[in-house]
Amino acid sequence: MIDSSLSEQIRSKLERKLFVLEQDIDELKELTKPVAPENAIGRISRMDAINNKSVNEAALRNALAKKQQLERALSDLSKDHFGICKQCGKPIETQKLLAIPESPLCISCTKAAG
């Protein structure tokens, strides 16, 4: 279990990341609305708009997955297993917890997985 000071630092970081991510998600939802066929934007411009929509849809899926990771980390923060590597069972380094609090792996296991 991590100490209360570190826990509060991590909670604050997670909440900030969630806030920014939710804004990004709202923006991406706007960008992924259907491209209306009646828009007189020209054939090439319409194809670009459809392509951009596909790129934004992929970014939205990634953002939603990231949001789930952040929410899971926030809910796990008060549990005994928070800060313990899911792969090797050793404590995750403090620097990594502060940098990427949603990561379930220590630095060694992250390198091995990547």
C-alpha positions as CSV (number, residue, x, y, z in Angstrom):
1,M,0.0,0.0,0.0
2,I,1.3,3.5,-0.8
3,D,1.4,6.3,1.7
4,S,-1.3,9.0,1.8
5,S,0.9,11.8,0.5
6,L,1.8,9.8,-2.6
7,S,-1.8,8.7,-2.9
8,E,-3.1,12.3,-3.0
9,Q,-0.5,13.2,-5.6
10,I,-1.5,10.3,-7.8
11,R,-5.3,11.1,-7.3
12,S,-4.7,14.7,-8.3
13,K,-2.7,13.6,-11.4
14,L,-5.4,11.1,-12.4
15,E,-8.2,13.6,-12.0
16,R,-6.3,16.2,-14.1
17,K,-5.7,13.6,-16.8
18,L,-9.4,12.6,-16.7
19,F,-10.5,16.2,-17.0
20,V,-8.4,16.9,-20.1
21,L,-9.3,13.6,-21.6
22,E,-13.0,14.2,-21.2
23,Q,-12.6,17.5,-23.0
24,D,-10.8,15.7,-25.8
25,I,-13.5,13.1,-26.0
26,D,-16.2,15.8,-26.4
27,E,-14.2,17.4,-29.2
28,L,-13.7,14.0,-30.9
29,K,-17.4,13.2,-30.7
30,E,-18.1,16.4,-32.6
31,L,-15.5,15.5,-35.2
32,T,-16.9,12.0,-35.7
33,K,-20.4,13.1,-36.6
34,P,-21.6,11.8,-40.0
35,V,-20.6,13.8,-43.1
36,A,-23.8,14.8,-44.7
37,P,-24.0,13.9,-48.4
38,E,-25.9,17.1,-49.2
39,N,-22.9,19.3,-48.1
40,A,-21.7,21.1,-51.2
41,I,-18.0,20.8,-50.3
42,G,-16.9,19.1,-53.5
43,R,-16.0,15.5,-54.1
44,I,-12.4,15.6,-53.0
45,S,-13.2,17.7,-50.0
46,R,-15.9,15.3,-49.0
47,M,-13.5,12.3,-49.4
48,D,-11.1,14.2,-47.1
49,A,-13.8,14.8,-44.6
50,I,-14.8,11.1,-44.6
51,N,-11.1,10.1,-44.2
52,N,-10.6,12.6,-41.3
53,K,-13.8,11.2,-39.7
54,S,-12.2,7.7,-39.7
55,V,-9.0,9.0,-38.2
56,N,-11.0,10.8,-35.5
57,E,-13.1,7.7,-34.8
58,A,-9.9,5.7,-34.1
59,A,-8.7,8.5,-31.8
60,L,-12.0,8.5,-30.0
61,R,-11.8,4.7,-29.4
62,N,-8.3,5.2,-28.0
63,A,-9.4,8.1,-25.8
64,L,-12.3,6.1,-24.5
65,A,-10.0,3.1,-23.7
66,K,-7.6,5.5,-21.9
67,K,-10.5,6.9,-19.9
68,Q,-11.4,3.4,-18.7
69,Q,-7.7,2.9,-17.6
70,L,-7.7,6.2,-15.7
71,E,-11.1,5.5,-14.0
72,R,-9.9,2.0,-13.1
73,A,-6.7,3.4,-11.6
74,L,-8.7,6.0,-9.7
75,S,-11.0,3.4,-8.2
76,D,-8.1,1.1,-7.4
77,L,-6.0,3.8,-5.7
78,S,-7.5,3.0,-2.3
79,K,-7.0,-0.7,-2.6
80,D,-4.0,-2.7,-1.3
81,H,-3.0,-3.9,-4.8
82,F,-2.6,-0.4,-6.2
83,G,1.1,0.3,-7.0
84,I,1.9,-3.5,-7.3
85,C,2.9,-4.7,-10.8
86,K,0.3,-7.0,-12.3
87,Q,2.9,-9.1,-14.0
88,C,5.8,-9.6,-11.5
89,G,4.1,-8.6,-8.2
90,K,6.8,-6.2,-7.2
91,P,6.1,-2.5,-6.2
92,I,5.9,-0.1,-9.1
93,E,8.5,2.6,-8.9
94,T,7.3,5.9,-7.4
95,Q,8.6,7.8,-10.4
96,K,6.5,5.7,-12.7
97,L,3.4,6.0,-10.5
98,L,3.7,9.7,-10.6
99,A,4.4,9.9,-14.3
100,I,1.9,7.2,-15.5
101,P,-0.4,6.4,-12.5
102,E,-2.7,4.3,-14.7
103,S,0.1,1.9,-15.7
104,P,-0.4,-1.6,-14.1
105,L,3.2,-2.6,-14.8
106,C,6.6,-1.7,-13.3
107,I,9.3,-0.3,-15.5
108,S,11.0,-3.7,-16.0
109,C,7.8,-5.4,-17.1
110,T,6.8,-2.5,-19.3
111,K,10.2,-2.8,-21.1
112,A,9.8,-6.5,-21.4
113,A,6.3,-6.2,-22.8
114,G,7.2,-3.4,-25.3
